[in-house]
Amino acid sequence: MNVTELTRKLIDIPSVTGDERAVGMFLKEHLEDLGYFVQMQEVASERFNVFATTGAASRVVLSTHMDTVPPFIRSSEGDERIYGRGACDAKGIIAAQINATQRLRAEGIQEVGLLFTVDEEQGSLGAQIANLEKPAGVEYLINGEPTDNKLASATKGSIGLNLHTRGRAAHSAYPEQGESAIEKLLDVLERIRQCEWPIDDLLGQTTCNIGVISGGTRANVVPDAAFADLRIRLVSSAAPVRELIQAAIAGRAEVEYLSEHEPVRLETIAGIEQCVVRFTTDIPYLSNWGRPLLLGPGSILNAHTEHEFVEKRELEQAIDIYAQLARALLSQDARTRELVEGVSQ
Ligand SMILES: [Zn+2]
């Protein structure tokens, strides 16, 4: 199946996070028809990662995710583009990766595998389960997310946190009888907005998004509780950012850290254009799957939108680049091994 047909087939199977079973079953059958050995890794009830090998040890694994954000959008196509939910994030990538491994197998290169996960758009549960095993012989993971076919040299990290402030309810005509949790929260958030966050030469600025605020019950009551949900994109380790947050809060709010991953530096290969990406991926959770690389067709700027699309030309280009990366990584290591063996003899 060519890359356009396969991309459209995959888009037309709904797989919003939590509902990945049908697309996983389709991929299992498709890959078995192509002669792969397919392992379904159970993640939760009715939720499976798909791991396909040629039978040889997979020294290079190509991976991406099968789930999409809602809502499902059926595929359509023009002369140059394929549209629909998952076109670039990440069903076009699945199709390009399968076509790349097919090309490599046709050249006699068998040491490549394919890993397609569930739950990347939520909490990367699929990647976390996959990481409980270390596949025999794996050396490199080429993860796919839309990077405009550039090789990401680094990804930002992130911290997710909630803030809760407490006060004392009172009649709004007698505010001195109470204590406003909302005013406390606004003060804390203002301090956080004034923080001088770390800056990194490669990754740029730390950014902080106050995504949700809530609190209070009505206009004539001094509010006794307020809440904010924040996501910080890291360019440094998490520790100095946590310190800044604690200093800004100064004991006036309870803070609950929900998630945290550090920025990741990635492998690069000479001759392929590079970029830095701000989003997070499955990569931090797949530490047992070899040294990571990140590249994929399409733009993150139209992922998750109503008009999500991928250029057909970029899909074809991605097949070339994935195959090129795998060849380079496999031969690079063969050379390193020869050198090491040469020294030890
Ligand atoms: Zn994605």
Boltz pocket constraint, residues with backbone or C-beta under 6 A from the ligand:
constraints:
  - pocket:
      binder: B
      contacts: [[A, 65], [A, 89], [A, 90], [A, 120], [A, 144], [A, 145], [A, 146]]
      max_distance: 6.0
